[in-house]
Amino acid sequence: MLKTVTFTLMHFCIAFGVTYALTGSIAASGLVAAIEPLCNSVGFYFHEKVWRRIEGRSTTAAARAKHAWLHHQA
């Protein structure tokens, strides 16, 4: 969870800076910086969950393949 929080803070700063550079508006920059990183953080959280699940399947498949190979040797 700490990774998600630090990612959000970093993203907030980047979003504010880019929006301010493009618009020159502190109000627009603050609005974009508040909304966009929060949306990305939620997306990032679910992205991590999906990747953990994919990595878990790969590990399970590799273990099954190794196990099946050992049975064929007997």
Number of C-alpha atoms within 10 A of each C-alpha: 7 7 8 15 12 12 16 22 15 12 19 20 15 14 21 23 17 14 19 18 12 10 12 12 13 14 13 14 21 17 14 18 23 17 12 15 22 18 11 16 18 12 12 16 13 12 13 12 12 12 11 12 12 12 12 12 12 12 12 12 12 12 12 12 11 11 11 11 11 10 8 7 6 5
